[in-house]
Amino acid sequence: MPEGAPDHADQPRRPDVVELRVHGVSGTDPTVILDQGQVRQVAGDGSGGFHRAARSDGVGPAGVTLEAYRWGDLPSGTVGRTLAMVFLLPFMLSNVAVWMRPTNRRSAAGVTVLCRLIALNLTVLYVVSSAGVALDLLAWRCLGATRCRAPFDTIAGLDGRHVGQRLAVLALLPIAAIVVLRLLGVRRPGPADNPLWAVEPLVHRLRAIHVAAAFAVLNVVLLTARRAGGATFSTTLLLALSAAVLLACIGLLAAPGLIDRAATARTATWTARTAGVVAVGLSVATLVVVAGDRRGWSPAAGLPGYGAIAGGALLGQMVLLVLLSGVVLGRRGRVGGRSALPGGLGAAVLAALAVGLAGALSAGLVYQTGELLGGYRGDGGPPLPYRWTLLAFFLHVVAAVLLCGAMTLVSRRRRRRAAAAITTRDFPVVPPEAVGRLRLTTKTVARARFTEWLGLLAATYAALAVVGLATSLVGRSGREPEELARQLLGLPSGAVQMGLTGSTYLLAALLLTLLTGGVFAYRTAWFRRHVGILWDLGTFWPRAAHPFAPASYADRAVPELADRISQLAARHTGVLLCGHSHGSVLLALAVLRLPPQARQRVALLTYGSPLDRLYARLFPAYLNEEVLRAVGERVEWRWINLWRDTDPIGGWVFAAHRPGDPPPDPADPANRVDRRLRDPPDLLPAPGERTAPPLRGHHPGETDPDFRAAVRQLTERLRDVG
């Protein structure tokens, strides 16, 4: 039971209805949700709590008791944690991708395996880039081969030390990076004792696998560099064992269902933990061997073998991404009888974003750090794979911008034609003074309908993974970007260098924007409403692919909602659940968790809801029409969904009910759920008003007449049941 039980809990049931409002992804203040100047918290804590009006009765305009659930601080909580999410963004994207798997069992298994391997590759790339700064730049170049700018040429007095000692000491930096990553992946405790997602045992296994792989890759980097100057039995044995640990980690994730099935969970857990312990032990032995080996090292400009390892990691993620795109683009599906995105397409798109962002950030980190320290002076340039990765990032950004622009232009005529048909049916007679207002409404509806084109846009973007694979393959050939551009395209070397420089500046701007957004999304409600959406949606899903992604706040929010609804249903005639935008998703999941005695006294009002328009299409295996019908059956179809054509996010759940649509089957209760709202209600000001009704779009509108009419209707149905 959540903390802070409501007052007078021991009194008998009161003959009234509670209207429980849940906001969307904006962190709305309870005073705004309840339209009250002052509120008091009646349950929960500072991160997520239930609020009522400060006055004793708290009765709303429909004669119901108003209450609001504020969960906006659960995804972030603190500035430090919000900033951590910026650096965990590729991990978060790769983790959400696995939840977008298709409904087909065989395809879903393949998507799950590929998403988890991509997530593991992101961790490997994180370690490889950290090693690039600590070992290649600092230990090898700045203190030896190249001599960086002061004071980096005498770091911690290591400039006079043997190469092996320098590498062993500075290897502590990537080890510290692994430890930081491990600590960031610790689950944040919450008051809910019955979490929504039973995935914590899986997270423990994934965490052990990723930590083992991270230490194994670091060992491979050190031992490969040592063996370049001459192999010994100890270095060969340690390298073979480290490679075996890495292969074991890959095998645990590549075997479908091995770490998920209850029958193999104990074996998978033991194997993962053993691999982690062995990897840490091998790291200690590797540091001792490298530090104590006094033999000569290869006279290379850069750390021997590092470029090949970095190139292999970058090539591996591109191969996995192309395979994932091939799986989802090769099979189309339908969700709930309605045309949907190709099954699992969202997984390919988010994985592509995660891979592109992680590769670009890793390449930018190594590239820019080397330029800053002066470690790339002379003959030792930056590792070639990173240069090709930066060029691929630049090409992806240019292609994505051109693609979005082309899709906007191509779809504009069809979107405007469809929007004009809608507004013509809504406003058949338009006075001359309302023509401008009608034109604005038509443009708004046309912009909102761009959501329907996201499937084609996403499919085209997913196909761009071939660009990354091509650049990775060319990078493995040892060809310089400038050389290839001059030979094949006749471009001057300065053009390629401009692209590389532009990529680094673009990355710096992106990172600065994310960091600034992380701070302001926590401190400023207006900024959070527009930027913090990414965190709220990304951290909704639990960690089923990447263990270092931010923990799911739904683990707490949904059980907390279900517990509160059960308490209110036991003390009142009924509970009317009002969910706006993402709040409707939280409430739908909470309804599925309610006990039978509570469900009998619950009604559901959703508005601006993305349940079907986005969630059922992006996450077809988890929030499909079957699940939505189960929600309706749980509340005995006491469910009204309000939607507007001007809303780019929310929409209908079962039937659009637009003017001119064929009449739905009256025997199906799902066809009585959706209620389309004309937006705006009128093009001209009402009598006595100076301004015309505003376009509501995705705004909640709890004070709108249509919303209050739906509240009254559902309230009467609850009172009839009570």
N, C-alpha and C positions, 0 to 999 in steps of 0.2 A: 504494500500500500504506500503511495507517495507520501512524503512528509507534509505536515500541515493539513490534517483532515478538516473538512468544513465544519463550521460552527453548528452546535445543536445536533450532533450526529446521533444522539440517542433518542431524538424525538420521533414520533410516528410520521408516516408519509404525509406530505402536504399536497393539497390538490392543485398543483401548478406544473408548468412546463419550463424547463431550463433550455435556453438557446445558447449552445456552446459554439463560439466562433473560432476558427483556426485560420490564421493568415497564410499567405503564400511566401515566396522566396524574396522577402524584402526586410524582414526584421521589424515589422510595423509595431509601433508603440501601442500598448493596451488602451491608452486614452483615445487613440484614433480608431481602433477596432470597435470599441464600445461607444464612441462618440460621447465621451464623458470627460469633464475637466479633471477629475481626480478619481483614482482607482485604488483598490487595496488587493493585495495578494492573499488568496485563500488556500493555496496548495502549491507544491513545487518549491523551487529555489531560484537563485538569481539567473541561472542560465536558461531554465525553462520552467514556467509557472503558470498557474491559473489565476485570473484576475476578475474582480467584479467592481461595480461602481462603489465609490466611497460611501455613498448614502446607504442606509441600512437595508432598504427594500431591494434596490437594484433592478426594478421592474422596467422592462422595455416598452416600446409603443404598442406591441401586440399583446400586452398583459402577460409576458413571459419574463422569467428571471434571466438577465443577460450575464454571460460569462465568456471570457476569452482565454485561449491558450497561446502563450507566446513562447515560441521555440527558436527564435531567430539567432540567439547566441550559442546554440548547441553546436553548429558546424564550425564556429571559429573559437569563441570563448575568450581568448586573450590576443593581444597584438602579436606576442611571440609565436603563438600557435598559428595565427593567420599568416605571418611571414614564412613560417615553416612550410605552409601549404604551397607557397610560391615555388620553393625548391622541390617540393614533392609533386608538382603538377604533372610531369610525365608519368610518374608512378600512378597517380590518381586516374589519369586518362586510360592507361593500360588496364587498370583494375575495373573501371566502368565498362570497358570493351567486352570483358568476358560475360557480363550480364546481358549483353545484346545478342547472345547466341540464338540461332533459329530454333524453330519447334521440331524440325526433323531430328530424330535421335542421333543418326549417324553423323550428319553435318554438325550438330551441336557438340558432339564429342570431339570432332576435328577442330572446331573453332576454339573450344576450351583448351585443348592441348596447345594449339598455336599461340593463343593469347598468353598462356602461362609461360611458354618458352620465350615469347617476346618480352614479358615482364622480367624474366630471369636475365635476359640479355641487357635490359636497361640497368640492372644492378651491376652486371659485369662491366658495362661501359662506364658507369659511375666510378668504379674502382680503377679502370684503365686510365681514364682522364685524370684522376687524382694521382695515379702513379706517374702520368706524363709530366705533371707539374713538379712533384716531389723528387722523382728519380731521374727522369730524362733531363728536365730543365735545371733543377737545383743541384742535385748530386753529381750529375755527369757533365753538364755543359757549364753551368755557372762556376763550379768549383774545380773544373778541370779543362775540358776540351776547348771551350770558347772564352771563358772569363767574362761574366756579365758585368753590368754597371755596378759601381759601389752603392750600397754596402753589401750587395748580394753575392759578391765574389769572395766574401769571408764570413759566411753564415755560421754562427755559433762556433767559430774557430775551427771549422772542419776543412778549411782550404789546405791545410798541411797534412791531412790524414790520408790514409790509403783509400783507394777507390771503394773497396769492399766495405770499409768502415763507414764511409760517407753514405753508401747505399743503405747499409743496415740501419744507421741512425735515422736518416730521412724517410725510410720506409715506415717509421712510426707515424708519419703524417697520413698516408692512406689508411693505416690501421685505425687511427683516430677517426677518420672519416667513416669507416665501417661501423665503429662503435657509436658514433653520433646517429648514423642511419638506424642502427638497431634500437637506440633509445627513442628516436622519433616514432618508431613503429609500435611502441608500447601502447596498449589499449587504454584510453582514458576512462576511468571509472565513472559510473553513473548510478543514480538511485534505483534504477529498475532492476529487479531481481530475476525477471523472466524476459531476457532479450528477444527481440524479434528474429534475429538470424542466429541459428545455432552453428556458427562457423569458427568459433574460437579455437577448437582443436585443429581445424584445418589451417588456421592462421599460424599456430605454433609450428606445424610441420613445414609450411611455406617459409616461415622465418628461419628455421634451422637450415633449410635447403639454400636459401639465398645467402645466409652468412657463410655457410660452407663454401659455396661457389665464389664468394667474394675473396675469402682468404686463399682459396686455391688459385685463383687468377693472379693475385698478387705474387704468390710463390712462383708461378710460371713466368711472370715478367722478370723477376730477380734471377731465377735459375737459367732462363734462356740467355740473359746477358752474360752470366758467368760462364756458361758452356761455350759461348762464342770465342773465348780466349783459351779454350781447352777443357775437354770433358774429364770428369773424374767419376769414380764409382758412386760417391756420395751425391754429387749433383745429378747424375743420371737417375739414381734411385729416387731421390726426392722429387725430381721432375716427373718421373713415371707415376709416383704415388699421387702427386698433386693433380696430374691429368686424369688419373683414375677417379679421384674424388669429384672432379668437375663432370666427368662422364656419368658418374652415379647420380649426381644432382639432375642432370639432363634426363637420365633414364627415369627417375622418379616422376618427373613432370610429363614425359613423353608417353608413358604407359597410360592409356585412357582409364580414368577411374581409380587408379592405384592409390592415390592419396585421399580419395573421397569415400570409397566403399568401406562400410563398417567391417567387412570380413578381412580387409587388408590394412585397416587403419593402424593396428598395433605394429605390424611389420614395417609399414611406411614411417611411422613415428620413430621407431628404434633405428631404422636405417638413416633417417635424416639427422637425428641427434648424433649418431655415431660418426656420420660424415662431417658434421660440424666440429666435433671434438678432434677428429683426425686432422682436419684442415688446420685448426689452430695449432695443434702439436707440430704439424709439418711447417707452419710459419715460423715457430720458434726455432726449429732445427735449421730452416733455411737462413734465417738471420744469423745464426751462429756460424754456419758454414761459409756464408758470404763474407761476414766480417773477419773471419779467421783465415781466409784464403789469401795468401800473399803473392800468388802468381800474377803474371802480367795479364792485362785485360786487352781486348781488341781495340786498336787505335781508330775507332770510328768517331765521326763527328757527333752522332747521337747515340743514345743508349742502344746497344746491339739487340736486334730482334724486336724492339718496341714498336717500330712502325708496322711490322708484319702482324703483331698481335692486335694493335689498334685497328688495322685494316680488316683483319679477320672478324673482329667484333662488329664493326660497322657493316661488313658484307653479310654476316650472319643475320643481323636484324632485317636487312633488306630482303634477303631470301625468305625469311619467315613471313615478312609482310606481304610479299608477292604471293606466297602460298595461301595466306589467309584471304587475300583479295580474290584469288582464283576460286577458293572454296565458296565464298559467299556470292560472288558474281556469277558463278556457274549454276546456281540454283535459285529460282524465283519461287516465292510463296505467297500465300494469301492468309490474312489474319482476320478471323471472325467473319469470313464471307465477303470482306471488302478488300479492294485492291490496296496493297501495302507495299512498303519498300521490299527489295529483295531480301530474303531471309538472312539475318545476320549482317546486313550491310553496315549498320551502325558500328559493329565491332571492327570492321575493316577501316572505317573512316577515323574512329577514335584511336585505333592502333597506329594508323598512319600519322596522326597528329602527335601522338606520344613519341613515336620513333623519330619523326622529323625534329621535334623540339629537343629531345634528349641528345640526338646526334649533333644538332647545331650548337646547343649549349656546351656540350663536351668539346667540340672542335673550337668553339669560340673561347672557352676557358684556356685551353692549351695554347692556341694561336696568340691570343691577346696577351697572356701572361708572358709568353716568350718574347713578344715584341716589347713589352714593358720592361722586362729585365735585361733586354739586350742579348738574349741567349741564342738568337738566330743570326748573329753577325758572322761574317766569314762564309765558309763553305757549308755550315750546318743549318739548313733551312728547316722550317717546321715539318713534321711528319706528313708525307704526301697524302695519306688517307684523309687527314683532317682538312687539307686544302680542297680535296674533291667533295667532301661533305659540306663544307661551307658553300661551295659553288652549287651543289645540289639544293641546298636550302634556299639560295637566292633564286634558282630556277623554279622551285616549288612555289615560292611566294609570288613571283611574277605570274606564273601559270594560274595560281589560285585567284589572283586579282583579275586577270583577264577572263578567267572562267566565270567568276561571279558577275562581272560586267556583261559578258556575252549572254549569260543566262537571264539576267535582268532585262536586257533588251529583247531577247527572243520571246520571253514569256509575257512581255508587257501587253502586247495586243490582246492575247487570249485572256489575261487577267482582267484587263479593263473591260473587255466584252462581257465577261461573266459578271463583273461588278456592276456594269451598267444594267444588265438584265435584272439583277437583284434590286437595285435602287429604283428602277422603273416600276417594278411590281409593288415596292413599298410606298412609292410616292407617284401615283399615276397622274396626278394633277399638280403642276408646279407653278406657282405664281412667278411673275418675272423677277420680283425682288428676292426669290429664293433660288435662282439658278446657280449663283455662286456657291451657295451652301450645298446644293445638290452635287455640284462638281467636286467639292471637297470631300463629301461623303463617298462618292464613287472612287476617288483616288485612295481613300483610306481603306475601303474594302479591297481594292486591287492590291494594295501593299500587304494587307493581311493574308491574302490568298497566295502569296509567294511561298508560304509554308508548304503548300501542296507540291511545289517544284523541288523541294529539298531532296527528294529521292533521286531524281536525275542528276542533280548537282553533286550529291554524295557519291553516286556511282562513278561519275566522271573523275572526281577527286581521288577515289580509291584506285582508279586505274593509273593515276600518276605515280603509284609506287614503282612502276617500271622505270621511271626516270631515276629514282634513287638507286635501284639495282644496277642500272647501266653505268652510272657514275662510279659506283663502288667497284664494279668489275673493271672499268677502265683504270681506276686508281690502283687496283691490284697489279695491273700490267707494268707499273712503274713509269708511265707516261706523265709528263707535266701538263697541267691544264693549258698553260700558255702555248706550249709546243703543239698540242693537239688542235687547239683553236686556230693557230696559224696555218697548220697543214690542211685541215679539213674545211675550215670556214673562211680562211683568209683574214681572220681578225688580228689586229695588232695585240701585242702582249699587254698593253695598257688597258684594253677592254676587259680582259679576264681579271687583271689586278683590280680594276674598278669594281667588278662584281664581288671579288673577295672582300675588298674594303667595305663595300656596301653591305655585305652580309654581316660583318662584324659590328658596323654601326646599327644595323637593324636589330641585331641581337641585343646590343647594349640598350637600345631604346625599348625593346620588348621587356627586358629584365627590369629596367627602371619603372616601366609602366606597371608591371606586375607587383613590384615592391610597393610602389606608391598606392596602387589599388588595394593591396593587402592592408595597409595602414588605414586608409580612408574608408575602406569597406567596413572596418570595425568601428571607427570613430564617428563617421558621418552617415546618417540614415539615408540621405539622398544618394550619396555615392554607392552605398551598399545596395540600394535598390537596382542599380544598373550594372555594377561590377561584381558584387557579392553573389549574384545568381550562380556563377560558375562554381563557387565553393559549396553552396547549398545543394545543388544538383549532384555535383561530383562526390560529395561525402555522404549522400543518401544511401548508396549501395555499400554493402560490407566488403571486406577484403577477401576475395576468392581467387585472385590472380597475383596481386603484388602485396606482400605482407607489410611493406613500408609506406603504403598509401595511408591517408588519414582515416581514422576509425569512423564507422558509420554512426551518425547520430540517431538514425531510425531505431537502433537497438534500444535507445531509451525513449524516444518520443512516442513511438507507436504503443509499446506496453503501458507507458504512463497515461496516454490518452485512453486506452482500453480500461485501465483500472479506474480512472476518474469517471468515465461514462458509466461503468458498472455501479460505482458508488452513488452517482446522481440518479440512476434509474431505480435504485433501491429506496430512494427517499422522496422521489417526485413522481408525478403522474406520467411524465415522459421526458425525453431528452431529444431536442432537435439539434442535429449536428450540421453546422454551416461551414463549409470549407471552400476557400477561394484558392484558385490556382493549385500550387503544390500542396496546399493544405487539404485539398480534396483527396489527394493521393494518400496522405497520412491517415485521413479519416476512413477511407475505403479499406486500408489494411487493418485499422483498428476495429472496424465492424467485423471483419473476418475472425478476429480474436475474441469477440464478445461471447460470454456464456448465453445459453438459450433464454434464461429468465431476463437478462438485460436486453437482448435483441427485440423482445416483444414490446418494449417501451421506447424504441429508438426510431427516429425518422432522419432522413438525409437530404440536405439541400446543398448542391454544388453549383458553383458559378465560376466562369473563366477556367473551367477544368480541362487540363491536358490529358485526362485519363485515356481517351481513345485517340485523339489527334496526334499525340506524341508518344505517350508511354506504351500503348498497345501496339504501335508500329515499331518503335525503337527497341522495346523489350518484349517481343512476342511470346517468349517462353514463360513469362512471369505475370504480365498484366495484359491478358488477352480477353476476348469477349466472354469466354467461359468463366473467367475469374470475375469479370464485371457483372455477369448475370448472377453469380453466387452472392455478390454484395447485395444486389437487388432482392434476392430471395431471403437473405438474412434479415432484412428490414421489412419483409413482406411487401416489397415494392412501394413503401412509403418514401419515395425518392423523386425529387424534382431537380433537373439540371437546367440552369439558365445559361444561354450562350448568345453571342452576338457575331454577326458577320464581320464587324470591324475589329474583332479580336484576333491577333496573329498567333496566339498561344492556345487559348481555350477553344472548345468547340462542342459539338454534340457527342453523346456517348453511344446512342443506339440509332437514332433517326434524326435527320436534319429538320424536318417539318417546315421547309421553305415554301412560300406560296408557289403553287404550280406543281409541287412534287406529288407523285402518286400517293394515294391514301395508304397508310400503313395498316398492317393486320390488327384489327381491334382486339383480337383474342390474345395477342401477345402483350403481356403487361410491360415489357421493356419499351414498347412503342409509346407508352404514356409518360416516360421519364423526362424526355427532352422538351424544352420550351424555348423557342426562339424569341429573342427580344429585338424589336426594331430599334436600330441605333442610327441617328438620334430618334426620339419619339416623334418629333416634328421638325420641319425645316425652319419654321418661323417662331418667334417668341409667343408664348401663351398670352391670353388677355391679361393685362396688368403687369406683364414682365417686360423688361427692357432688352434682354438678350435671349437668343434661341437656346434650346437645350443643348448641352455640350455633347460631343462625341465621347462615349465612355470607353470604348475599346476593351482593354484588359483591366480597367479599374474595377474595384470590388462593387461599390454601389449598394451598400447595406441600407441606405436610406431611400433608395429608389422605390417608387410605388410598386413596380413589378416584383421586386425582392420582398417587400413587406406583404404583398398579396400571397406569394408563395409561402411565406412564414405562417400567415394566418391559416392557409389551407392545410399545411402539414400539422400545425398545432391542433386544429380541430380534429384531425384524424387521430392524433395521439390521445386527445381527451376522450374520443369515442372508445378507443381501446381501453383506456384507464377506467 
